[in-house]
Amino acid sequence: MLKFLIGIGLPFVGVIGLLPWAASNDFYVLGVPFIYAWIFGWFVLTSVCLQLCWVLFDKKTEQREARGA
């Protein structure tokens, strides 16, 4: 269950749940409106969350299957 919370839940809350808050900000990040920087940042953070899930939960299973084959 924790795997789904990290891999799917956290990015969902970051993008969809906090989007109204991000849209209400009127400042710029490196010349880009904050809303665009927020969405682009979550592209990267979603990949980090998925990599974290793989390292914590799936890497051991994959290594066991490789040794058994």
N, C-alpha and C positions, 0 to 999 in steps of 0.2 A: 504494500500500500504506500509506503514511503517513497518507493521508486516513482509511482504515478504522481504523487504530490510534488516531488522535485522536478520531474520531467515534463509534466503537463500542467499541473495546478499553479505552480509559481509563475511560469510564463503567461498563463491565461490571466491571472490576477494582475500581473504587471502591465500587460497590453490592454486588456478589455476593462478590468476593474478600475485601474488608475487613469485611464484615458481621459475621463472628464476633468480630473485634476490637472493633467498635463496640458489639456486644451485651454484651460483657464489662465495659464501663465502667458504673459506677453513679452518675455525676454528672449534673447538670442544666445545661442551657444556656437561660438566660432562663426558667427555670421549667418547661422541657420536658425529658423524659428524653433523654439523649444519642442513643439509637438513633433516635428520631423526628427529632431535629434533623439527624442524619447523613443519613437518607433524604431529608428535605426539602431539605437542602443540595445533594444530588446531583441533585434535580430541576432546580435552577438551574444547577449546573455542567454537566449534560448539555446544556442549551440553549446554554451558553457554548461547549462543545466543538463542537457542530454549527454554530454561527455562525462559529467560527474556521475550520472546514473549508470553509465556503462562501466566506469572505473569501480564504483562502489558495489554494483549488483551483478552485472553481466560478464565482466571480464573473467572471473573465477570459473563460471560455468563454461565459457568458451575454451578456456585452457584445459579444463577437465575433459571436455569432448575431444579436443585435439590429441591429448595423451591417450585416450581410450581408442581412438580410431586407428 
